[in-house]
Amino acid sequence: MVAEQRLCKKMTDTTTDVAVIGGGASGMAAGLFSAKSGASTLILEKNDKLGRKMYITGKGRCNLTNDATLDEFLREVPRNPKFLYSALALLSPQDTMRLVTQNGCPVKTERGRRVFPVSDKASDVTKAWHRALDDAGCGVRLNACVQAVLPVEQGYLLTSSVGRVYAKALVIATGGLSYPSTGSTGDGDHFAEALGVPLQPRSPVLVPMLTSDPWTGQLQGLSLKNVRLNAVRGQKTLFSELGEMLFTHDGISGPLVLELSCHLDASPLDAVETFIDLKPGLTHDQLRERLDRDIRENGRRQLRTILDALLPGRLSELMAGLSGLSPTLQASQLTKQQREALTNLLKHFRLHLSGTHPLAEAIVTRGGVDTKALLPATMAVRSRPSLFFCGEMIDVDAHTGGYNLQIAFATGALAGQSAAAFALNIPDRRS
Ligand SMILES: Cc1cc2nc3c(=O)[nH]c(=O)nc-3n(C[C@H](O)[C@H](O)[C@H](O)COP(=O)(O)OP(=O)(O)OC[C@H]3O[C@@H](n4cnc5c(N)ncnc54)[C@H](O)[C@@H]3O)c2cc1C
């Protein structure tokens, strides 16, 4: 690594204008924009490579951004969207696409304007950021775990596994607490607390959900396509989307379910009615007519066979059971009320949510540094103008579709650029 070699191998008592703790998506962007602004910059990353989490994003393909307009983008951010105006003005999704393309990773846009590398390899996105960092002369120190952050006169003293680093300005880009094997283990939350920066509680979003229905395990592995998943609290619809989902040994997962988890927020789960419309292409009456017709034409067949024509295999038996009928019942024997009950069940298949999988299994960690404590125009802490946060360290998260990485890149870019501006304004008393 060219930039890394530029730094002394045995790094004791290094001095730099800007130090960035964490070399994930937001830390790389912070390092790049700081170095491009002319500040000497050092990224300290505890893993043996940069952007480890990025390698597993988008199922290894990395959905790096979303080719949306600003307004469209902000609609996908359920919490604190306005906080992102300045960051996205500095680095828009289209800027991110240009940046990685210019650094050897051409991109393509797929369904829902999700942007992926043409190669379908997440590693190519990380390599592009690496190349940009090298060209900008940003220092990178790998296997460098920062253990403590101490505010000192005109800057910060970092204690790390590779020695001490003094920096005039500091960017904390250590991510959230999900998938800790990638390095995001919550160190930044401890640093923030020690520096008196207020945090909102952490919780999992974009996460598989647990259900208490006794039959869940029977359906393990069953994937449903083109269904509508609904969540309602009282009169309020919290979520209603078409798409794919699947049953797991203890609940539900898949794209629709991850999205659902974003919308439940503070609602107690037992107050939320969750149900699947298994036949969203048909109205209740159309489905009832279809059932009547199938029974009229195949009256001697078993109920199971009639349902098999409408539903994926394992679900037919369960549906018959849940409506109190035997799957082997001859179809013509179904009463009017029983047909109506079956139709209701297919349009309103109730699930009972009982919780989420743990934070470690979430795609994104909600919570973190309170946006009210930061200046949105710079990402600086209001009470500490030399301290900056970015990425999942901040209490901003978005739906799936490339929005979360874009938030990390954009807030990182703004934090890095602002940290450089701050550091370059301090006269260097040491030289
Ligand atoms: C399975 C999965 C799939 C995903 N897919 C997508 C997707 O396709 N599109 C999308 O937009 N988002 C996706 N996301 C979310 C996205 O990856 C994150 O939002 C994003 O990586 C956050 O960036 P970050 O820089 O804040 O944190 P991270 O990427 O977690 O980076 C933090 C870095 O800080 C380092 N670090 C932590 N503590 C220290 C320390 N003490 N000293 C030194 N270094 C430290 C860590 O090692 C790590 O490299 C996915 C997430 C997961 C888990």
PDBQT file of the ligand as one rigid body, heavy atoms in Angstrom, charges set to zero:
ROOT
HETATM    1  C1  LIG A 501     -24.454  -7.521   5.584  1.00  0.00    +0.000 C 
HETATM    2  C2  LIG A 501     -24.553  -6.043   5.286  1.00  0.00    +0.000 A 
HETATM    3  C3  LIG A 501     -24.906  -5.648   4.013  1.00  0.00    +0.000 A 
HETATM    4  C4  LIG A 501     -25.022  -4.279   3.725  1.00  0.00    +0.000 A 
HETATM    5  N1  LIG A 501     -25.331  -3.912   2.448  1.00  0.00    +0.000 NA
HETATM    6  C5  LIG A 501     -25.435  -2.595   2.151  1.00  0.00    +0.000 A 
HETATM    7  C6  LIG A 501     -25.655  -2.177   0.806  1.00  0.00    +0.000 A 
HETATM    8  O1  LIG A 501     -25.652  -2.985  -0.128  1.00  0.00    +0.000 OA
HETATM    9  N2  LIG A 501     -25.820  -0.853   0.576  1.00  0.00    +0.000 N 
HETATM   10  C7  LIG A 501     -25.758   0.085   1.584  1.00  0.00    +0.000 A 
HETATM   11  O2  LIG A 501     -25.946   1.271   1.317  1.00  0.00    +0.000 OA
HETATM   12  N3  LIG A 501     -25.471  -0.278   2.848  1.00  0.00    +0.000 NA
HETATM   13  C8  LIG A 501     -25.297  -1.585   3.146  1.00  0.00    +0.000 A 
HETATM   14  N4  LIG A 501     -24.994  -1.959   4.430  1.00  0.00    +0.000 N 
HETATM   15  C9  LIG A 501     -24.780  -0.886   5.456  1.00  0.00    +0.000 C 
HETATM   16  C10 LIG A 501     -23.387  -0.248   5.285  1.00  0.00    +0.000 C 
HETATM   17  O3  LIG A 501     -22.421  -1.247   5.105  1.00  0.00    +0.000 OA
HETATM   18  C11 LIG A 501     -23.031   0.606   6.501  1.00  0.00    +0.000 C 
HETATM   19  O4  LIG A 501     -24.057   1.544   6.733  1.00  0.00    +0.000 OA
HETATM   20  C12 LIG A 501     -21.696   1.337   6.291  1.00  0.00    +0.000 C 
HETATM   21  O5  LIG A 501     -20.663   0.416   6.107  1.00  0.00    +0.000 OA
HETATM   22  C13 LIG A 501     -21.367   2.239   7.480  1.00  0.00    +0.000 C 
HETATM   23  O6  LIG A 501     -20.105   2.802   7.267  1.00  0.00    +0.000 OA
HETATM   24  P1  LIG A 501     -19.218   3.321   8.484  1.00  0.00    +0.000 P 
HETATM   25  O7  LIG A 501     -17.958   3.831   7.901  1.00  0.00    +0.000 OA
HETATM   26  O8  LIG A 501     -19.998   4.215   9.338  1.00  0.00    +0.000 OA
HETATM   27  O9  LIG A 501     -18.918   2.035   9.371  1.00  0.00    +0.000 OA
HETATM   28  P2  LIG A 501     -18.099   0.700   9.024  1.00  0.00    +0.000 P 
HETATM   29  O10 LIG A 501     -18.189   0.401   7.582  1.00  0.00    +0.000 OA
HETATM   30  O11 LIG A 501     -18.572  -0.311   9.991  1.00  0.00    +0.000 OA
HETATM   31  O12 LIG A 501     -16.590   1.091   9.328  1.00  0.00    +0.000 OA
HETATM   32  C14 LIG A 501     -16.111   1.322  10.632  1.00  0.00    +0.000 C 
HETATM   33  C15 LIG A 501     -14.626   0.994  10.646  1.00  0.00    +0.000 C 
HETATM   34  O13 LIG A 501     -14.024   1.467  11.852  1.00  0.00    +0.000 OA
HETATM   35  C16 LIG A 501     -13.064   0.525  12.272  1.00  0.00    +0.000 C 
HETATM   36  N5  LIG A 501     -12.850   0.676  13.721  1.00  0.00    +0.000 N 
HETATM   37  C17 LIG A 501     -13.764   0.506  14.705  1.00  0.00    +0.000 A 
HETATM   38  N6  LIG A 501     -13.209   0.756  15.901  1.00  0.00    +0.000 NA
HETATM   39  C18 LIG A 501     -11.917   1.089  15.674  1.00  0.00    +0.000 A 
HETATM   40  C19 LIG A 501     -10.801   1.437  16.517  1.00  0.00    +0.000 A 
HETATM   41  N7  LIG A 501     -10.928   1.489  17.851  1.00  0.00    +0.000 N 
HETATM   42  N8  LIG A 501      -9.608   1.701  15.949  1.00  0.00    +0.000 NA
HETATM   43  C20 LIG A 501      -9.440   1.648  14.608  1.00  0.00    +0.000 A 
HETATM   44  N9  LIG A 501     -10.467   1.304  13.744  1.00  0.00    +0.000 NA
HETATM   45  C21 LIG A 501     -11.677   1.042  14.274  1.00  0.00    +0.000 A 
HETATM   46  C22 LIG A 501     -13.689  -0.824  11.927  1.00  0.00    +0.000 C 
HETATM   47  O14 LIG A 501     -12.729  -1.845  11.856  1.00  0.00    +0.000 OA
HETATM   48  C23 LIG A 501     -14.352  -0.500  10.588  1.00  0.00    +0.000 C 
HETATM   49  O15 LIG A 501     -13.518  -0.795   9.501  1.00  0.00    +0.000 OA
HETATM   50  C24 LIG A 501     -24.815  -3.300   4.743  1.00  0.00    +0.000 A 
HETATM   51  C25 LIG A 501     -24.443  -3.712   6.008  1.00  0.00    +0.000 A 
HETATM   52  C26 LIG A 501     -24.298  -5.072   6.285  1.00  0.00    +0.000 A 
HETATM   53  C27 LIG A 501     -23.872  -5.493   7.669  1.00  0.00    +0.000 C 
ENDROOT
TORSDOF 0
